Amino acid sequence: MEEYNEADFVEYALTQMGVRILQRNGKYFDIEGAFSVEVEKKDLYRLSTDGWVISPFDDIGKMIEFIKKNLEQNEQN
């Protein structure tokens, strides 16, 4: 049986929700909008931008929703 990989799940979720991944290095992701995501452990993700931690998230859906709202606001400005 293959071991579950949380980072693979995050990659899948981001891709399915239409968030562009610029680079992945193991459990670290650089994504559009100058955001970075680190998979800390199962169901715990650290979202940052420009080296500043925004918030830890324990729900991948809420984190992606937050990212998408910010991307939309940046497009409108």
C-alpha positions in Angstrom: 0.0 0.0 0.0 1.3 3.4 -1.0 1.9 5.9 1.9 -0.4 9.0 1.9 1.4 12.1 0.9 -0.2 15.4 2.1 1.8 17.5 -0.3 0.5 15.5 -3.2 -3.0 16.1 -1.9 -2.3 19.9 -1.7 -1.0 19.9 -5.2 -4.1 18.1 -6.4 -6.5 20.5 -4.5 -4.8 23.7 -5.7 -4.8 22.4 -9.3 -8.5 21.3 -9.2 -9.5 24.7 -7.7 -7.7 26.6 -10.5 -4.8 28.0 -8.4 -1.6 28.0 -10.5 1.5 26.4 -8.9 4.6 28.1 -10.0 7.1 25.8 -8.3 6.9 22.8 -5.9 9.9 21.7 -3.8 8.7 18.8 -1.7 6.2 20.2 0.8 6.8 23.8 -0.3 4.7 25.5 -3.0 5.2 28.9 -4.7 1.8 29.8 -6.2 0.4 32.7 -8.2 -0.1 36.0 -6.4 3.2 35.8 -4.5 1.8 33.3 -2.1 3.7 30.3 -0.6 2.3 27.3 1.1 4.1 24.9 3.4 2.6 21.6 4.3 3.4 21.3 8.0 1.5 18.0 8.6 -1.8 16.4 7.7 -4.5 19.1 7.7 -2.1 21.9 8.7 -0.8 24.4 6.1 1.1 27.6 6.5 0.2 30.3 4.0 2.7 33.2 3.5 3.4 36.0 1.1 6.8 37.8 0.6 8.2 35.9 3.6 5.4 37.0 6.0 3.2 34.3 7.5 -0.5 35.1 6.9 -2.0 32.3 8.9 -2.0 28.6 9.5 -4.9 26.8 8.0 -6.3 23.5 9.0 -8.8 23.3 6.2 -7.5 23.2 2.6 -10.8 24.4 1.2 -10.8 27.5 3.3 -7.2 28.3 2.5 -7.8 28.0 -1.2 -10.9 30.2 -0.9 -8.8 32.8 0.9 -6.2 32.7 -1.9 -8.7 33.0 -4.6 -10.5 35.9 -3.0 -7.1 37.7 -2.7 -6.2 37.0 -6.3 -9.6 38.3 -7.5 -9.2 41.5 -5.4 -5.7 42.1 -6.8 -7.1 41.7 -10.4 -9.7 44.3 -9.7 -7.2 46.9 -8.3 
